[in-house]
Amino acid sequence: VPGRSKRGDRVTGGNASPDGRWVVLRTHTYVSFFAADEFVTGTARQVFRFDLTPLKELQGEGIAIANDGTMLLVGEGGGKHQPGTFARASCTLPPPT
């Protein structure tokens, strides 16, 4: 179907860094980082991408990010009686552009 994205590319959560420099959007398989000043003007380009597939989340949903690049990631269990997930990941944020 034209215009449909793959399941792994659908945005499931988003957040902004406490210092206001970054907007992050997560999918089931990755986190994309955008400069906040570009994001709000509609000229956003992905600056950095963090692969989430090693976490093997059943259904990754939420994200929070700290100024140092620490990400807190939560997910649903994805099925009956399966627990949700909570992960902490760290990445090196690119310097300001």
Secondary structure, DSSP 4 states (H G I P E B T S, - for coil): -TTPPPGGGS--EEEE-TTSSEEEEE-SSEEEEEEHHHHHHT---EEEEEE-GGG--SEEEEEEE-TTSEEEEEEE--STT---EEEEEE-PPPPP-
